């Protein structure tokens, strides 16, 4: 029987390339704990996100390639993930334990931004990521209702707020700090302080992703967040109609101005499938979000169809990705989550890719 060596196994695995990082998985350092005992080979493939859409394909390819090596009897592949920490930008202070901050924003209200933020957060948690959700829409904090957490209250531990938790997502919001229908009437400078407190006075713990549900528009909260912390990227939510697209263009330009990468565009309420006939209706137009993404050279993260399940999930506090996991809307949100995780990994790995390129 041929002697199986580590170098032979690694050479075989070099044939597998990450489709986004455009390097082989050995060069990228994804192969960990390689062990060879006679003809029994075991190793871990540690990806940059648990929401990787090609995880199953990579595992299958690795098993097949290593099994084909002369002398190999068995192959044990463990798929794992370790989300890379986002790059620090300038002199901004990172939030302890938080690897990546993602802003979910829109140019105008009424496009379902909070619905996207909630289902994106829960979908990432379902994939195995450690997720937090910061409701920065202090004037209209609806996220706790959508997560069924409106009655929960954060505890205090050594002058730090402990976030409430729902569906595996840690949450902080003005709605859990100031419950009821009393309006929050504050001016811009106080908003800056509130955003800072949500970031620095909350014990978030270890998080792969902190999703920030921004208020609509391009105002004080967006600027405060961009000034205070290294935001890894922004997800822009729109609907297909032209008036929404005009406003999201402004949001896109705003994030460019404050040097926050735009991870991509999500088109919400894209179309409606009539349950009785199966006919598709493009109520708000067709393809506007994708055209916008293409025109600005940013990724199109996906389209989410309309459906009563989404509305019911928001009202009852059971997000559609949990309450109706097989629905077209839930499947669309899961794909959007995979795309967002993919873009975050690409952004986070950019410095490493530059080093790799220079060393070749």
N, C-alpha and C positions, 0 to 999 in steps of 0.2 A: 504493500500500500504506500502511495506517495506521501511524503511528509508535507503537511499543510502549514504554510508559514503566514505570519501576519502580513508581510508585504504582498503576498499573492492575493490574500483576501481584500486588502485595501485597494490593490490595483483593479480588482473586479468591481469594487464598489465605486471606483472613480467614473465608471460609465454612467452613473446616475447623476443628472444635473438638476439643480433647483431651477424651476422654470422662471422664477422672478429674479433671483440673484445671479443667474447665469454663470454659476460656478458649480463644480462637482461637489458632492456632499462630503468627500474626504477633505478637500481643500478648505471648505467652509467650516470644518471642525465638527460636523454633525455626528460623527461616529465616536461613540464612547464605550468604555468597558469591554473592549474586544478580548475575548478569551477563546483559546484553542486547546482542547483536550483530546489528543489523538485526532479523530475525525469529527469531533463534536465542536461546532463553532457557535458562539453566542456573542451578541453585541446589542447596544442600544443606538437608535437613531434619534437624536435630540433636535427637533425642529424649532423654528423661531416662534411658533404659535400653536396652541392646541387646536385652533380652528383652521388648520392648514387643509385646503380643499384637495390636495393630491397626496394626503397621508397614506391612504390605502394603496395607491399605485406605487408609491415609493417602497412600502413594506413588501409588496408582491415582487417588485423588480429586484430588491436586495436579496430576498429569499431565493429567487430563481437564479441569479448570477452566482451567488456563493455556493448553492447546491450543485452547480455545474462544474465546480473546481474538482479535479481528480483527487480522491482521498477523503473528500468531505462526506460524512455519514448523515449528520443531522445539522439543521440550522435553526437557531432560536433568535428571533428578532423582537426586540421590545421597542415600541414607538413611544417617545416621550417628547416633551416640549419645555423649552426654557425661553420665555419671552425676553428679548434683549432690552436693556434700558435705553430709552430715547436719548438723543444727543442733547447735551446742555447748550443753551444758546446764550452767548454773551455772559453777563454777570447775573443772570436770573437764578433764583434759588429754587432748587428742586424740592418737591414735597417728600419727606422721609418715607421710604418704603414703596413709593409709587414709581413704577417704571415708565409709564407712558400716559400723558394727558391728552385726551381727544375732545375737541370742542364740536358739538353738534349744533349747527346754526342754520338760520334762514334769513332771507332778506325781508320777509314779511310774515305776519301771523296767519294762522289758518291753513297751513300746508301740512300739518301733522308732524311737526318737528319733535315734540315731546313723545309722541307715539313711536317715532323712529328711535329716539334715544332710549326709551324704555325697552323696546323689543330687541334693539341692538345689544344692550347691556345684558339682558336675560339670555339671549342667544349665545353670547360669548361665555357666560357662566355655564350654560348647558354643555358647551364644548370643553369645559374643564378649566377655563381661565379664572383668575382671581380678579373680580370686577367691583368697582365702586361707581356710584352715580351721584353726581353733585348737581342739584337743581338750582341753577343760578338765575332762573327766571323768578326773581324775588317778588315781582308784582303779580304774577299769575302762576303760583307754584302748584301745578296739578299732578306732578309726578307721584307723590305718595298715594293719591287716589288710584292712579293707574296701576300701582304695584300692590294695592290692597294694604297699604301701610299707614293710612291716614290716622289711625288710632294709636300708633306706636309713638313712644317718646324716647329720645336719646338719653342715656345716662352720662354722668360726669365722672371722670377718673383723673385725678391729679390735674385739675384745670383743663382737661381735654374732653371734648364731646366724643362719645362712643356712637358711631353711626347706627341707625336702626338697620334691620336686614330683612329682605324679602326675596324669595326665589334665588338665593345664593348671591344676591347683590347688596352691597353696603350702600346705604342711602343717607344723605343729609339734605334738608330742604327747610325753607322758612315755614312751610306748612306743618312740619313736625315740631318746630320751635315756637311758632305762634299760631296755634290751631284756631279753627273757627273762621268766620267771615269778616273779621276785622281787617280793614285794608292797611297795607304797609305804605306809609307816605314818607318817602325819603328823597333827598336830592343826591346828585352825582357823587360828591365826595364821600357820603355815607355808604353808597353802593360799593365804592372802592374798598372801604373798610370791611364790608360784609363779605365780599369775595375773598379778601385776604384772610378773614377769620375762618371761612369755610375750608380754606386750604391749610392754614397753619395751626388752627385751634381744634382741629378734628383729628382724632386718632384713627387714621385710615388703615394702618397696618400694612402688610405686604400686599400690593396690588399689581397685577400685570397691566391693567387698563383702568384709568379713572375717566369715565365719560362725563362730560359737562354739558348739561342741557342749558343752552344759552337762551336769553330772551330774544325775541325777533328784532331784526334791525341791525344797525351798526353803531351802537351807542356806548355808554360808559362801561357796562359790564364786559363787553368784548375787549375794549381797550385795556381795562384793568387786568383781565386775565392774561392778555398778551404781554403786558408790562411786568407782571409779577412772577410768572413761572414759564419754564420752557415747554410750551404747548407743542406736542409732537406733530399735530396736524388737525385740520378742520374737515368735518364732513358737512357738506351743504345739502340741505333738503329743499326740494322744489316740487311743484306740480307742473303738468305739461303746459298750462295756459301762459300766454305771453306776459301778462301782468306779473305773474310770480317769477318768471324768468328774468324780467328786467330788474326786479329787486334782488334776486340772488346774484346777479352780475355785480351789483354794488357790494354785496357781502364778500364776494370773491376778491374784488379789488381791495377791500378793506384788509382782509387777511394778508394779501400780498404786501400791502403798505407796512404792516406791523411784522413782516417776516415770519409769518406762520404758514407752513406748507399746506396746501389744499389736498387732502387725501382723495377727494373725489366728490361726485354728485350723486345723490339718491333721488330718483323721481318717485314721489309718493302719489297715491290715488291715480295711478296711471290709466287704468281702464276698469270697466265693470263687466263681469260675466253674469248675465241673467240666469238665475238658478232654474227657472222653468223652461227656458228655451236653449240655454247654452250660448246665446248670441253675445258677441262682444260689443261694448259701446265705449267709444273714446270720448267720455263726457267733457273732459277738460282739454281736449286736443290730443295729439299723438307725437311722441318722440322728442318733445322739446328739451327734456333733461339731457338726453344723450347728445343731441345737437349742440347744446350749450357746453357740455364737457369736452366734446371734440373741438369746438371752436377755440376754447381756452387751453387745450392741450393737457387737461387733467383727466384722471380715470373716471369712467362711468361705473358706479358701484352697483347699479341694478335698479329695477323698477318694481314697485309694490302695487298690486291691484287693489281696488276698493273692495270692501266686503263688510257685511254686517257683523261678522265675527270680530273684526278689529274694533269697531265701536263698542260692542258688548264687552269685549275684554277690557277696554279703557274704563268703562263705567263700573264694572263689577270688580275690578282690581285683579283680574286674571289675564295677563298678557296673552295675545293670540298664539305666540310660540309655545306657550304652556297649555292653554285651554283648547286650542284646535291645531295641534302640531302637524297634522297632515293637510291642512288647508293650503291653498295656493299662496295666501298672504303669509302664513307662517314659514313656508318653504322659501318664499322670496326674502323674508327678513333673515333667515339662516344664511342664505347666499350672500346677502349684503354684509352680514357679520364676518363671513369668511374673507370677503374682498377688503373690508376695512382692516382686518388683522393682517392680511397680506401686505397692504400698503404701509401699515405701521412698521412691519418688519423690514420692508425695503428702505424706508426712511432711516430706521435705527441702524441698519447694517451699512449704510453708505460710507462712513469713515473706514470701516474694515475693508470694503470693496476697493476703495482707493488705495489702501496699503497693499492689498493683494495684487492690484494691477501694477503698482510700482515695482513690486518684488519679482514680477515675471520677466 
